[in-house]
Amino acid sequence: MNDLEKSLNRYTGSEELKDKENLYNCNDCGPGQEAIKWILILEPPTYLAITLKRFVNNGYQCHKNSTWISYPAWLSLDKYMMH
């Protein structure tokens, strides 16, 4: 994934919680509920700082991530915000 917007889409995309380790604990329904979660921005920041992973660890070894990331000069956060 070499594009900042693709990375943001993946980060803010929905994720199904179906595995036993990831089930949602609901105050009304009780523990162990299947759910869908996602991340949205409530209010855009004046300045946005994004931290990229410098190293990749595959469980056996760690190496420096040298992937180039493209990013736009102007980034609209509208599609990542709660409206």
Backbone as CSV, one residue per row, in Angstrom:
resi,resn,N_x,N_y,N_z,CA_x,CA_y,CA_z,C_x,C_y,C_z
1,MET,0.857,-1.166,0.000,0.000,0.000,0.000,0.903,1.229,0.000
2,ASN,1.023,1.910,-1.117,1.968,3.005,-1.262,1.306,4.366,-1.361
3,ASP,0.087,4.488,-0.902,-0.669,5.704,-1.050,-1.296,6.050,0.303
4,LEU,-1.153,7.298,0.736,-1.678,7.712,2.029,-3.190,7.552,2.106
5,GLU,-3.896,7.906,1.047,-5.360,7.800,1.077,-5.815,6.341,1.156
6,LYS,-5.131,5.426,0.474,-5.464,4.007,0.588,-5.230,3.523,2.016
7,SER,-4.152,3.996,2.616,-3.863,3.621,4.000,-4.939,4.146,4.947
8,LEU,-5.379,5.382,4.742,-6.449,5.936,5.574,-7.763,5.186,5.369
9,ASN,-8.042,4.800,4.127,-9.256,4.010,3.866,-9.215,2.685,4.616
10,ARG,-8.078,2.054,4.606,-7.946,0.776,5.304,-8.041,0.974,6.815
11,TYR,-7.411,2.015,7.337,-7.413,2.285,8.773,-8.815,2.607,9.280
12,THR,-9.585,3.363,8.504,-10.915,3.776,8.939,-12.015,2.829,8.457
13,GLY,-11.659,1.803,7.696,-12.651,0.858,7.180,-13.265,0.003,8.284
14,SER,-14.353,-0.638,7.978,-15.048,-1.464,8.968,-14.322,-2.792,9.161
15,GLU,-14.495,-3.332,10.349,-13.891,-4.612,10.712,-14.936,-5.443,11.458
16,GLU,-15.161,-6.653,11.005,-16.117,-7.532,11.665,-15.456,-8.203,12.860
17,LEU,-16.140,-8.158,13.989,-15.647,-8.798,15.198,-16.416,-10.100,15.377
18,LYS,-15.841,-11.194,14.895,-16.501,-12.498,14.940,-15.694,-13.543,15.685
19,ASP,-14.366,-13.366,15.756,-13.522,-14.344,16.445,-13.802,-14.320,17.940
20,LYS,-13.585,-15.438,18.607,-13.814,-15.514,20.046,-13.033,-14.458,20.815
21,GLU,-11.805,-14.153,20.357,-10.964,-13.179,21.050,-11.428,-11.742,20.821
22,ASN,-12.215,-11.496,19.762,-12.575,-10.135,19.383,-14.052,-9.809,19.571
23,LEU,-14.818,-10.658,20.207,-16.242,-10.382,20.367,-16.448,-9.151,21.244
24,TYR,-17.522,-8.428,20.987,-17.833,-7.177,21.673,-18.596,-7.448,22.957
25,ASN,-18.272,-6.715,23.998,-19.006,-6.815,25.266,-19.964,-5.639,25.362
26,CYS,-21.247,-5.929,25.175,-22.288,-4.904,25.168,-22.939,-4.821,26.544
27,ASN,-23.152,-3.598,27.044,-23.797,-3.413,28.346,-25.244,-3.884,28.327
28,ASP,-25.930,-3.738,27.198,-27.336,-4.129,27.096,-27.509,-5.596,26.701
29,CYS,-26.701,-6.088,25.771,-26.858,-7.436,25.213,-26.024,-8.486,25.930
30,GLY,-25.012,-8.054,26.656,-24.145,-8.991,27.346,-22.844,-9.214,26.592
31,PRO,-21.964,-10.006,27.180,-20.656,-10.245,26.557,-20.749,-11.207,25.373
32,GLY,-19.730,-11.167,24.540,-19.625,-12.128,23.445,-20.523,-11.860,22.265
33,GLN,-20.724,-10.591,21.889,-21.593,-10.247,20.769,-20.776,-9.986,19.510
34,GLU,-21.237,-10.507,18.378,-20.614,-10.160,17.102,-20.945,-8.709,16.795
35,ALA,-19.994,-7.998,16.192,-20.199,-6.570,15.918,-19.340,-6.147,14.733
36,ILE,-19.580,-4.944,14.286,-18.760,-4.310,13.258,-18.248,-3.007,13.852
37,LYS,-16.930,-2.781,13.772,-16.378,-1.536,14.292,-15.666,-0.790,13.176
38,TRP,-15.567,0.517,13.337,-14.830,1.354,12.416,-14.419,2.623,13.142
39,ILE,-13.474,3.330,12.580,-12.949,4.554,13.172,-13.370,5.724,12.299
40,LEU,-13.917,6.749,12.945,-14.282,7.983,12.251,-13.704,9.165,13.006
41,ILE,-13.457,10.256,12.320,-12.944,11.474,12.922,-14.128,12.366,13.272
42,LEU,-14.181,12.824,14.534,-15.279,13.695,14.951,-15.063,15.136,14.513
43,GLU,-13.839,15.626,14.664,-13.519,17.001,14.304,-12.131,17.031,13.668
44,PRO,-12.005,17.635,12.504,-10.687,17.623,11.849,-9.689,18.482,12.624
45,PRO,-8.457,18.028,12.705,-7.440,18.825,13.402,-6.955,19.979,12.513
46,THR,-6.427,20.999,13.144,-5.835,22.099,12.391,-4.610,21.601,11.642
47,TYR,-3.797,20.811,12.336,-2.612,20.193,11.745,-2.704,18.688,11.958
48,LEU,-2.447,17.937,10.930,-2.525,16.483,11.014,-1.129,15.899,10.881
49,ALA,-0.699,15.192,11.910,0.600,14.500,11.865,0.328,13.011,11.753
50,ILE,0.908,12.382,10.756,0.714,10.949,10.531,2.047,10.250,10.724
51,THR,2.053,9.247,11.581,3.262,8.482,11.854,3.233,7.207,11.030
52,LEU,4.294,6.964,10.294,4.405,5.776,9.464,5.348,4.780,10.133
53,LYS,5.090,3.514,9.943,5.953,2.482,10.503,7.318,2.517,9.827
54,ARG,8.374,2.616,10.617,9.723,2.619,10.055,10.275,1.213,9.929
55,PHE,9.778,0.306,10.741,10.304,-1.058,10.736,9.163,-2.055,10.609
56,VAL,9.452,-3.174,9.986,8.480,-4.250,9.800,9.006,-5.471,10.544
57,ASN,8.145,-6.062,11.356,8.515,-7.248,12.108,7.591,-8.379,11.690
58,ASN,8.162,-9.447,11.148,7.345,-10.578,10.715,7.332,-11.707,11.746
59,GLY,7.790,-11.439,12.949,7.810,-12.449,13.997,9.157,-13.111,14.171
60,TYR,9.948,-13.130,13.127,11.266,-13.766,13.179,12.390,-12.745,13.066
61,GLN,12.157,-11.716,12.270,13.194,-10.717,12.080,12.558,-9.353,11.847
62,CYS,13.330,-8.334,12.075,12.875,-6.962,11.914,13.750,-6.300,10.855
63,HIS,13.118,-5.605,9.917,13.893,-4.894,8.917,13.267,-3.526,8.642
64,LYS,14.078,-2.627,8.136,13.633,-1.271,7.886,12.673,-1.240,6.693
65,ASN,11.577,-0.526,6.858,10.586,-0.352,5.811,11.057,0.798,4.914
66,SER,11.394,0.500,3.676,11.897,1.532,2.755,10.889,1.850,1.647
67,THR,9.616,1.569,1.894,8.569,1.824,0.905,8.283,3.325,0.819
68,TRP,8.237,3.848,-0.403,7.874,5.241,-0.618,6.360,5.380,-0.550
69,ILE,5.893,6.420,0.105,4.459,6.680,0.242,4.124,7.969,-0.492
70,SER,3.142,7.896,-1.387,2.702,9.119,-2.068,1.571,9.745,-1.264
71,TYR,1.511,11.056,-1.289,0.464,11.770,-0.555,0.112,13.039,-1.321
72,PRO,-1.140,13.458,-1.211,-1.566,14.654,-1.934,-1.100,15.926,-1.214
73,ALA,-1.005,17.000,-1.939,-0.647,18.286,-1.336,-1.775,18.778,-0.431
74,TRP,-3.008,18.414,-0.775,-4.183,18.794,0.003,-4.973,17.530,0.296
75,LEU,-5.262,17.275,1.545,-5.977,16.060,1.941,-7.311,16.418,2.547
76,SER,-8.394,15.971,1.953,-9.720,16.180,2.503,-10.050,15.025,3.437
77,LEU,-10.478,15.347,4.645,-10.846,14.324,5.619,-12.347,14.059,5.648
78,ASP,-13.100,14.646,4.726,-14.553,14.511,4.733,-15.030,13.066,4.764
79,LYS,-14.440,12.194,3.957,-14.937,10.823,3.897,-14.524,9.995,5.121
80,TYR,-13.674,10.556,5.977,-13.251,9.852,7.194,-13.931,10.428,8.441
81,MET,-14.867,11.362,8.239,-15.502,12.039,9.361,-16.924,11.567,9.590
82,MET,-17.361,11.704,10.842,-18.741,11.394,11.189,-19.583,12.636,10.861
83,HIS,-20.611,12.445,10.054,-21.465,13.574,9.660,-22.820,13.453,10.293
